[in-house]
């Protein structure tokens, strides 16, 4: 369907008036509007498809927070299934078979997450990285999805976050770890802070350096050809991919009561390792805002997204408690929907879609900044070779309508890549529905015609 049309002027210059942002909205709508190659680090701790309903305890700071972790195909954004089918055919093939080895819930979950991971890859800078936090429930399915989107060659580490806890089974070992899949956008050139990724050498390792000379303690290493050389002991070594970081105990001041809250120490380690000091961190499932708080502590810019209003209250409370809510008078704020001081702003896009971000990085090829509806229509008419993007029939230009491929209400923007020409019949048939609906209807009509002719 058509609506008022405009085209933003492309700009790739640095925003010197940057403010950290917390969006309250379905994260896919926000991700669609963020510029490509604009973020240094993505951390996401999404639902795990645990088939549970999570609620914060009554009386906790996060009281009222809840989310369901059960999935149906209706949770999938059908407007963007075409992106998977057209741009990631291996991913489409993989998703197609998931229900055969698992169930439809897993298929819906992986498709839902894949649509968001595709946008996250686009948003990452060429030197950027993504950390996808999950557990063994769907971890193996998630890893294959990430391989399809980022390329298996760009897996840097599978990190094991190991922790202690009281729950245990009588028929199995205690399950006390999560998986974090660390992918770079390009493994040949990505930011990794060597100084922040070392740990002290263990006493056991020190014991192996059992010889000493004027240069210090060393151990002897024998080559296959019999040559022996000295390896001197260092005080530090590269951090392992198994991280022993305690969970948040019940008495900790850090604890909010939010279901699945992760410790600040975990996020601080990730941010220090993979986000430069001038960089931007994005968390599309920010929940109780741990990523935002950790980024603020470490003086990184940040963007948080969550569907729950409660995230606003938790973020402001935690930043105030942390001493990092600068230049802000809490008493004068509408905490949910207005600006939260000079440090960050809250944008509730569920209540006002005009607050959704709009891409400004899309360059118009072979077109000198088209601004009017007539200019856009003429450009698309030439691009589509006078044919409808639905039925494929050729028509005069005045019999076409300009259509948003992804409607604005579903996160689609006013830019050329989201415009197409449809003939009047196809545009009416499609309405505000996905292109898949239109193409299915066209195929059905053609099939019925063939049967009548036969």
Secondary structure, DSSP 4 states (H G I P E B T S, - for coil): -------PPP--S--TT--EEEEES-HHHHHHHSPTT-EEEEEE--------EEEPPTTSTTTT-EEE----GGGS-GGGHHHHHHH-HHHHHHHHHHHHHS-HHHHHHHHHHHHHHHHHHHHEEEEEEEEEEE-TTTHHHHHHHHHHHH-GGGEEEEEEEE---S---SSS----EEEEEEEES-TTS----GGGSEEEPPHHHHHT--EEETTEEEEEEE-TTS-EEEEE--SEEEPPSEEE-PPPPTT-TT----TT---HHHHHHHHHHHS-TT-EEEETT-TTTHHHHHHHHTT-EEEEEES-THHHHHHHHHHHHHT--TT--GGG--TTTSEETTTEEEEETTT-GGGS--------TTSS---SHHHHHHHHHHHTTTB-TTT--B--GGGEEEEESS-GGGT--SSGGGEEEEEHHHHHHHTTS-HHHHHHHHHHHHHHHHHHH-
